Amino acid sequence: MALKDEFPSVNYYDQDFVDIYDRTWAWSIDFENKGNNANGINEYFTHPDNKTINLFETCMSSFFLVYSNKNYDVSIYLDNFYKKQESNGAIRSDYSLETGKPVFTQDNPEGLNPPLFAWVEYNLYHKVGQKKRIKDIMPYLEKYYTWLDDNFRMENGLYSVPLSATTMVNSPRKDAYYMIDFNCQVAMSCLYMSALGDVLNDKEISFRYKKRFFSLKTRISTKMWCDEDGFYYDLDKNENMIKEKTIASYWSLLAELPNEEKLEKLKNHLVDPNEFGTDNTFPTLSVSSQYFDENGNGYCGSVYPYFTFMVIKGLEKYNEYELARESAIKHLYFILDTFHPENGQKGSLWEAYKPFKDGPASCWDGNSYKSLYLPATGISTIALMIENIVGLCISLPRKTVDWIVPTLELMGISDLSLKRNMITILSNKTNRGWEIRLESEKLYYFTFDLIGTKKKTLPIPSGKCSMLIDKL
């Protein structure tokens, strides 16, 4: 790769974290492929063994690929799905790399996947800064969410979908008719559709989706929340709660559903070692469940990087930065330990991990999880590394970089491309005390937030500069 095409580099006092970050980018080069006229697919990013492009995987992997310094164009990967939209608004979960046609299964006859487009596009907008893209894709998104309403919203205002539409295929939720995660994902989508309406200065879109959000929020809160257990549950067809605690409940944080009181109860489950507070955070099923399997067994206890990322981003929404960072570090240590097995065997990155021990989780169908599964693990080794362990939050439209850290450590990022602006931010201990060195080609606004100690926003001019934290 030419120098300008290189990926940003991270600095961190634990070199193993830096190494796995660098290696992920190096391996990623083998994961982008080109489609062809026969399948009508452009470039796409997936595991070389996969026979389809998958909607959920494409959406979730976008959260780390946006940091590739434009080596990977996430918008093209997403556009593959918009191009396949049907006249009724449907966009399916999988498209064949051979024919380009949708792939359906018996347990998911409509080819449904978690509806995450609005969340993903909002994040993409803040990392890439293209307002025109929001205008271009809005008709696809509106049509898609109308299709969801027309086909999966029931008379009580909640959505009913098959279990495999949530991706949690073997989770012990077989009698569930109203899935907590899918309903939270639709609520979250309404929230972000409203925000995208605000970006376009379209008050009608903004208001319409905000109204839908509050309507769904009320239904979820009244029907799916159990105050006694402090948890959101799936419902059966008769709207009875199915009291099985799964990670699905935590999509509620991203949808901004719980108030402070509910948040405290949900947090207690997250840190309880007999529930979701396992050594490797967070298993897909509570340890207290009779179905929990310490080897994983798919969604009966495995730790999937996608879902750990989802919980951590949900905690951030409620300013729970310390718990978010602590969880990210614990999770990454498990990924590292599995990558460097004690028995001297060759390690790898996996799609799912065990909750208590090193190593890949066991799969529910007797197969093994795919080795070197970057579309899943990159969300931990890159996105969590930049956003939660180093602690950077970036918005191009606002021209802001927030650095949120609970403790001062040797860390930072170098040569990160912010839309024709390369920036470097590093903290270091000198004989004058803790110092932050910054380098930028253009002006932006930098907020340094040492949690509970000091917070300061400063304009950072082009060129090189430094600041002493004690003097802030």
C-alpha positions as CSV (number, residue, x, y, z in Angstrom):
1,M,0.0,0.0,0.0
2,A,1.1,3.5,-0.7
3,L,1.9,5.6,2.4
4,K,-1.3,7.7,2.0
5,D,-3.3,4.5,2.0
6,E,-2.0,3.2,5.3
7,F,-4.3,2.6,8.2
8,P,-4.2,4.8,11.3
9,S,-2.0,3.5,14.1
10,V,-2.8,3.4,17.8
11,N,-0.5,3.9,20.7
12,Y,-1.1,2.1,24.0
13,Y,1.1,1.0,26.9
14,D,0.2,-2.7,26.4
15,Q,1.9,-3.6,23.1
16,D,-0.2,-6.7,22.7
17,F,-3.3,-4.5,22.2
18,V,-1.4,-2.5,19.5
19,D,-0.1,-5.7,17.8
20,I,-3.6,-7.3,17.4
21,Y,-5.0,-4.0,16.1
22,D,-2.2,-3.8,13.5
23,R,-2.6,-7.4,12.5
24,T,-6.4,-7.0,12.1
25,W,-5.8,-4.3,9.5
26,A,-3.1,-6.3,7.8
27,W,-5.3,-9.4,7.5
28,S,-8.3,-7.3,6.4
29,I,-6.9,-6.9,2.9
30,D,-7.9,-10.5,2.1
31,F,-11.6,-9.8,3.0
32,E,-12.6,-7.3,0.4
33,N,-13.7,-8.8,-2.9
34,K,-15.3,-7.5,-6.1
35,G,-18.7,-8.6,-7.3
36,N,-19.6,-9.1,-11.0
37,N,-22.3,-8.5,-13.5
38,A,-23.9,-11.9,-12.7
39,N,-24.6,-11.1,-9.1
40,G,-25.0,-7.3,-9.4
41,I,-22.8,-6.7,-6.4
42,N,-20.1,-4.1,-6.1
43,E,-17.1,-4.5,-3.6
44,Y,-18.1,-6.3,-0.5
45,F,-16.3,-7.3,2.8
46,T,-16.8,-10.8,4.2
47,H,-15.0,-14.0,5.1
48,P,-13.5,-15.6,2.0
49,D,-15.4,-18.8,2.7
50,N,-18.8,-17.1,2.8
51,K,-21.3,-17.8,-0.1
52,T,-23.5,-14.8,0.6
53,I,-23.2,-11.2,1.7
54,N,-25.1,-10.8,5.0
55,L,-26.9,-7.7,6.1
56,F,-26.2,-7.9,9.8
57,E,-22.6,-8.6,9.3
58,T,-22.2,-5.8,6.8
59,C,-23.9,-3.3,9.2
60,M,-21.9,-4.3,12.2
61,S,-18.5,-4.5,10.5
62,S,-19.1,-0.9,9.3
63,F,-18.3,0.3,12.8
64,F,-14.6,-0.6,12.5
65,L,-14.2,-0.3,8.7
66,V,-15.0,3.5,9.0
67,Y,-11.6,3.9,10.6
68,S,-9.7,2.4,7.6
69,N,-8.6,5.8,6.2
70,K,-10.8,5.3,3.2
71,N,-9.1,2.0,2.3
72,Y,-12.6,0.4,2.6
73,D,-15.7,2.2,1.4
74,V,-18.5,1.2,3.8
75,S,-21.1,3.1,1.8
76,I,-20.5,0.8,-1.2
77,Y,-21.0,-2.3,0.9
78,L,-24.3,-0.9,2.2
79,D,-25.4,0.2,-1.3
80,N,-25.2,-3.4,-2.4
81,F,-28.3,-4.0,-0.2
82,Y,-30.1,-0.8,-1.2
83,K,-29.7,-1.7,-4.9
84,K,-31.4,-5.0,-4.2
85,Q,-34.5,-3.4,-2.6
86,E,-37.7,-4.8,-3.9
87,S,-40.7,-2.7,-5.0
88,N,-42.5,-3.4,-1.7
89,G,-39.5,-2.0,0.2
90,A,-38.1,-5.4,1.3
91,I,-34.3,-5.8,1.8
92,R,-33.3,-9.3,2.6
93,S,-30.7,-10.7,5.0
94,D,-28.6,-12.6,2.5
95,Y,-27.8,-12.4,-1.2
96,S,-26.0,-15.1,-3.1
97,L,-22.5,-14.2,-4.3
98,E,-23.1,-16.5,-7.3
99,T,-26.5,-15.2,-8.5
100,G,-27.1,-12.1,-6.5
101,K,-30.6,-13.4,-5.6
102,P,-31.9,-13.4,-2.0
103,V,-31.4,-16.5,0.0
104,F,-34.2,-17.6,2.2
105,T,-34.3,-20.3,4.9
106,Q,-37.2,-22.3,6.3
107,D,-36.9,-20.7,9.7
108,N,-36.7,-17.2,8.2
109,P,-39.0,-17.2,5.1
110,E,-38.9,-13.4,4.6
111,G,-35.1,-13.1,4.9
112,L,-35.3,-10.7,7.9
113,N,-32.3,-9.4,9.8
114,P,-32.0,-6.8,12.6
115,P,-33.1,-3.4,11.1
116,L,-29.9,-1.4,11.7
117,F,-29.6,0.8,8.6
118,A,-30.5,4.1,10.3
119,W,-28.0,3.6,13.2
120,V,-25.2,2.6,10.8
121,E,-25.8,5.5,8.4
122,Y,-25.9,8.0,11.3
123,N,-22.5,6.7,12.5
124,L,-21.2,6.7,9.0
125,Y,-22.3,10.4,8.6
126,H,-20.3,11.4,11.7
127,K,-17.2,9.5,10.6
128,V,-17.3,10.4,6.9
129,G,-19.3,13.6,6.9
130,Q,-21.3,13.3,3.7
131,K,-24.7,15.0,4.0
132,K,-25.5,14.3,0.4
133,R,-25.5,10.6,1.1
134,I,-28.2,10.9,3.7
135,K,-30.4,12.7,1.2
136,D,-29.7,9.9,-1.4
137,I,-30.4,7.0,0.8
138,M,-33.4,8.3,2.8
139,P,-36.0,7.0,0.2
140,Y,-34.6,3.5,0.6
141,L,-34.7,3.7,4.4
142,E,-38.2,5.1,4.4
143,K,-39.5,2.3,2.1
144,Y,-37.7,-0.3,4.1
145,Y,-39.2,0.7,7.5
146,T,-42.7,1.0,5.8
147,W,-42.2,-2.6,4.7
148,L,-41.4,-3.7,8.3
149,D,-44.5,-1.9,9.5
150,D,-46.8,-3.3,6.9
151,N,-45.6,-6.9,7.4
152,F,-44.4,-7.4,11.0
153,R,-46.2,-4.9,13.2
154,M,-49.2,-6.5,15.0
155,E,-52.4,-4.9,16.3
156,N,-50.9,-4.2,19.7
157,G,-48.2,-2.1,18.1
158,L,-45.3,-4.6,18.7
159,Y,-43.4,-6.4,16.0
160,S,-43.5,-10.2,15.6
161,V,-40.7,-11.9,13.8
162,P,-39.1,-15.4,13.7
163,L,-36.2,-16.0,16.1
164,S,-33.6,-16.3,13.4
165,A,-34.4,-12.7,12.3
166,T,-32.7,-11.7,15.5
167,T,-29.6,-13.8,14.4
168,M,-29.7,-15.5,17.8
169,V,-30.9,-18.8,16.2
170,N,-30.5,-21.3,19.0
171,S,-31.2,-19.0,21.9
172,P,-33.7,-20.6,24.4
173,R,-36.5,-18.3,23.3
174,K,-38.6,-20.8,21.3
175,D,-42.0,-19.6,22.6
176,A,-41.2,-16.0,22.0
177,Y,-43.6,-14.2,19.6
178,Y,-42.7,-10.6,20.3
179,M,-38.8,-10.4,20.5
180,I,-37.4,-7.7,22.8
181,D,-34.3,-7.1,20.6
182,F,-36.2,-6.7,17.3
183,N,-38.7,-4.3,18.9
184,C,-35.8,-2.3,20.5
185,Q,-34.0,-2.2,17.1
186,V,-37.1,-0.8,15.4
187,A,-37.4,1.8,18.2
188,M,-33.7,2.6,17.8
189,S,-34.2,2.9,14.1
190,C,-37.0,5.4,14.6
191,L,-34.7,7.4,16.9
192,Y,-32.0,7.6,14.3
193,M,-34.4,8.2,11.4
194,S,-35.5,11.2,13.3
195,A,-31.9,12.3,13.8
196,L,-31.2,11.8,10.0
197,G,-34.3,14.0,9.4
198,D,-32.7,16.7,11.6
199,V,-29.4,16.4,9.5
200,L,-31.5,17.1,6.4
201,N,-33.4,19.8,8.2
202,D,-36.5,17.9,7.2
203,K,-38.9,18.6,10.2
204,E,-41.6,16.4,8.8
205,I,-39.4,13.3,8.7
206,S,-37.9,14.1,12.1
207,F,-41.3,14.6,13.8
208,R,-42.9,11.5,12.1
209,Y,-40.2,9.1,13.3
210,K,-39.9,10.7,16.8
211,K,-43.6,10.2,17.2
212,R,-43.3,6.5,16.1
213,F,-40.4,6.1,18.5
214,F,-42.3,7.4,21.6
215,S,-45.3,5.2,20.6
216,L,-43.1,2.0,20.5
217,K,-41.1,3.0,23.5
218,T,-44.4,3.2,25.6
219,R,-45.5,-0.2,24.4
220,I,-42.1,-1.9,25.1
221,S,-41.9,-0.2,28.5
222,T,-45.4,-1.2,29.6
223,K,-45.5,-4.7,28.2
224,M,-42.0,-6.1,28.2
225,W,-40.4,-4.6,31.3
226,C,-40.5,-6.7,34.5
227,D,-39.9,-4.3,37.5
228,E,-39.5,-7.2,39.9
229,D,-36.6,-8.7,38.0
230,G,-35.3,-5.4,36.6
231,F,-35.2,-6.8,33.1
232,Y,-36.9,-6.6,29.6
233,Y,-38.3,-9.9,28.4
234,D,-39.7,-11.4,25.2
235,L,-43.4,-12.1,25.1
236,D,-45.3,-15.1,23.9
237,K,-48.4,-14.8,21.6
238,N,-50.6,-14.0,24.5
239,E,-48.3,-11.3,25.7
240,N,-47.0,-13.3,28.7
241,M,-43.4,-12.7,29.6
242,I,-40.9,-15.4,28.8
243,K,-38.5,-15.1,31.7
244,E,-35.3,-16.1,30.1
245,K,-32.5,-13.4,30.5
246,T,-30.7,-13.0,27.2
247,I,-28.3,-10.3,25.9
248,A,-31.1,-9.2,23.6
249,S,-32.6,-7.1,26.4
250,Y,-29.6,-4.7,26.1
251,W,-30.6,-3.3,22.7
252,S,-32.9,-1.2,25.0
253,L,-29.9,0.9,26.0
254,L,-29.1,1.9,22.4
255,A,-32.8,2.6,21.9
256,E,-32.6,4.9,24.9
257,L,-35.6,3.2,26.6
258,P,-34.7,2.8,30.3
259,N,-34.9,5.7,32.7
260,E,-32.2,6.0,35.4
261,E,-33.9,3.6,37.8
262,K,-34.3,0.9,35.1
263,L,-30.7,1.5,33.9
264,E,-29.3,0.7,37.4
265,K,-31.2,-2.6,37.5
266,L,-30.0,-3.5,34.0
267,K,-26.4,-2.6,35.0
268,N,-26.6,-4.8,38.1
269,H,-27.3,-7.8,35.8
270,L,-24.3,-6.9,33.7
271,V,-21.8,-6.9,36.5
272,D,-23.2,-9.9,38.4
273,P,-20.9,-12.9,37.8
274,N,-23.9,-15.2,38.0
275,E,-25.6,-13.4,35.1
276,F,-23.7,-11.4,32.4
277,G,-20.6,-10.4,34.4
278,T,-18.5,-13.3,33.2
279,D,-14.7,-13.1,32.9
280,N,-15.2,-12.4,29.2
281,T,-18.0,-9.8,28.8
282,F,-20.9,-10.4,27.9
283,P,-22.4,-13.9,27.2
284,T,-25.5,-14.1,25.1
285,L,-27.4,-15.9,27.9
286,S,-27.4,-15.3,31.6
287,V,-25.2,-17.8,33.6
288,S,-28.2,-18.4,35.9
289,S,-30.2,-19.9,33.0
290,Q,-30.7,-23.7,33.0
291,Y,-29.7,-23.6,29.4
292,F,-26.4,-21.8,29.9
293,D,-23.4,-23.6,28.5
294,E,-19.9,-22.5,29.6
295,N,-18.5,-23.8,26.3
296,G,-20.8,-21.4,24.5
297,N,-23.1,-23.7,22.4
298,G,-24.0,-20.8,20.1
299,Y,-26.3,-18.3,21.7
300,C,-26.5,-20.4,25.0
301,G,-23.5,-18.6,26.5
302,S,-21.0,-17.7,23.8
303,V,-19.5,-14.2,23.8
304,Y,-20.1,-12.6,20.3
305,P,-18.0,-9.4,19.7
306,Y,-21.1,-7.9,17.9
307,F,-23.2,-8.2,21.0
308,T,-20.5,-7.1,23.4
309,F,-20.0,-4.0,21.2
310,M,-23.7,-3.4,21.3
311,V,-23.8,-3.4,25.1
312,I,-20.8,-1.2,25.4
313,K,-22.3,1.4,23.0
314,G,-25.5,1.2,25.0
315,L,-23.6,2.0,28.2
316,E,-22.0,5.0,26.5
317,K,-25.4,6.4,25.7
318,Y,-25.9,6.7,29.5
319,N,-22.4,8.1,30.1
320,E,-21.3,4.9,31.7
321,Y,-17.8,5.3,30.2
322,E,-15.8,3.6,33.0
323,L,-17.9,0.4,32.9
324,A,-17.8,0.5,29.1
325,R,-14.0,0.8,29.0
326,E,-13.5,-1.8,31.7
327,S,-15.7,-4.3,29.8
328,A,-13.9,-3.6,26.5
329,I,-10.5,-4.2,28.1
330,K,-11.6,-7.5,29.7
331,H,-13.1,-8.6,26.4
332,L,-9.9,-7.8,24.5
333,Y,-7.7,-9.6,26.9
334,F,-9.7,-12.8,26.2
335,I,-9.4,-12.3,22.5
336,L,-5.6,-11.9,23.0
337,D,-5.3,-14.9,25.3
338,T,-7.1,-17.0,22.7
339,F,-4.8,-15.6,20.1
340,H,-1.7,-16.7,22.1
341,P,-2.7,-20.1,23.4
342,E,-0.5,-21.4,26.3
343,N,-0.1,-24.8,24.6
344,G,2.0,-23.2,21.9
345,Q,-0.5,-23.9,19.2
346,K,-1.3,-21.3,16.6
347,G,-4.0,-18.9,17.7
348,S,-6.6,-17.0,15.7
349,L,-9.5,-14.6,15.8
350,W,-13.0,-16.1,16.1
351,E,-16.6,-15.3,15.5
352,A,-17.5,-16.3,19.1
353,Y,-15.7,-16.9,22.4
354,K,-16.1,-18.8,25.6
355,P,-17.4,-16.7,28.6
356,F,-15.0,-18.1,31.3
357,K,-12.0,-19.7,29.5
358,D,-9.8,-18.9,26.5
359,G,-10.7,-20.3,23.2
360,P,-13.4,-20.2,20.6
361,A,-16.9,-21.1,21.7
362,S,-18.6,-24.3,20.6
363,C,-21.2,-23.9,17.9
364,W,-24.8,-25.2,18.2
365,D,-24.9,-27.3,15.0
366,G,-21.7,-29.4,15.6
367,N,-19.7,-27.3,13.2
368,S,-16.8,-25.1,14.3
369,Y,-16.8,-21.3,14.1
370,K,-14.8,-19.9,11.3
371,S,-11.2,-19.0,12.1
372,L,-9.9,-15.5,11.5
373,Y,-13.4,-14.1,11.4
374,L,-12.5,-10.4,11.0
375,P,-16.0,-9.1,10.1
376,A,-16.9,-10.0,13.7
377,T,-13.7,-9.6,15.7
378,G,-12.6,-6.4,14.0
379,I,-15.3,-4.6,15.9
380,S,-13.4,-5.4,19.1
381,T,-9.8,-5.2,18.0
382,I,-10.3,-1.9,16.1
383,A,-13.6,-0.1,17.0
384,L,-13.5,-0.8,20.7
385,M,-9.7,-0.2,20.8
386,I,-10.1,3.3,19.3
387,E,-13.4,4.3,20.9
388,N,-13.4,2.8,24.3
389,I,-9.8,1.7,25.3
390,V,-8.1,4.8,23.8
391,G,-11.4,6.6,24.3
392,L,-11.8,8.8,21.1
393,C,-15.2,10.0,19.9
394,I,-15.1,11.7,16.5
395,S,-17.7,13.8,14.5
396,L,-16.7,15.2,11.2
397,P,-19.8,17.4,10.6
398,R,-19.3,19.0,14.0
399,K,-15.5,19.1,13.5
400,T,-15.0,17.7,17.0
401,V,-12.8,15.0,18.6
402,D,-13.7,14.1,22.2
403,W,-11.1,12.2,24.2
404,I,-12.9,10.6,27.2
405,V,-10.5,8.8,29.6
406,P,-11.0,7.5,33.2
407,T,-7.2,7.4,33.8
408,L,-4.1,9.0,32.3
409,E,-2.1,6.4,30.4
410,L,0.4,6.4,27.5
411,M,-2.0,6.2,24.5
412,G,-3.4,7.9,21.4
413,I,-3.8,7.6,17.7
414,S,-1.6,8.7,14.8
415,D,-2.4,9.5,11.1
416,L,-6.2,9.2,11.3
417,S,-7.8,10.7,8.3
418,L,-10.7,13.0,9.0
419,K,-12.0,13.9,5.6
420,R,-8.8,15.4,4.0
421,N,-7.4,16.2,7.4
422,M,-4.8,13.9,9.0
423,I,-4.7,14.1,12.8
424,T,-2.5,12.7,15.6
425,I,-3.3,12.8,19.3
426,L,-0.9,11.3,21.8
427,S,-0.6,11.5,25.6
428,N,2.8,11.0,27.2
429,K,4.4,11.6,30.6
430,T,7.2,14.1,30.5
431,N,9.3,15.7,33.2
432,R,6.8,18.5,33.2
433,G,3.9,16.1,33.8
434,W,1.3,14.6,31.5
435,E,1.3,16.1,28.1
436,I,-1.0,15.8,25.1
437,R,0.7,16.3,21.7
438,L,-1.5,17.1,18.7
439,E,-0.9,17.4,15.0
440,S,-3.5,18.4,12.4
441,E,-3.7,19.8,8.9
442,K,-6.8,21.8,9.6
443,L,-8.6,23.4,12.6
444,Y,-10.9,21.2,14.7
445,Y,-12.3,21.3,18.3
446,F,-10.8,19.0,20.8
447,T,-12.5,18.1,24.1
448,F,-10.4,16.4,26.8
449,D,-12.5,14.7,29.4
450,L,-10.7,13.1,32.3
451,I,-13.7,11.6,33.9
452,G,-14.6,13.1,37.3
453,T,-11.5,15.4,37.2
454,K,-11.5,17.9,34.4
455,K,-13.1,18.6,31.1
456,K,-11.9,21.3,28.6
457,T,-12.7,22.1,25.0
458,L,-10.1,23.9,22.9
459,P,-9.7,24.8,19.2
460,I,-6.8,22.9,17.8
461,P,-5.0,24.9,15.0
462,S,-3.3,23.4,12.0
463,G,0.3,22.2,12.6
464,K,1.8,20.8,15.8
465,C,1.0,21.8,19.3
466,S,1.0,20.4,22.8
467,M,-0.8,21.0,26.1
468,L,0.0,20.1,29.7
469,I,-3.0,18.4,31.4
470,D,-2.1,20.0,34.8
471,K,-2.5,23.5,33.1
472,L,-5.9,22.8,31.6
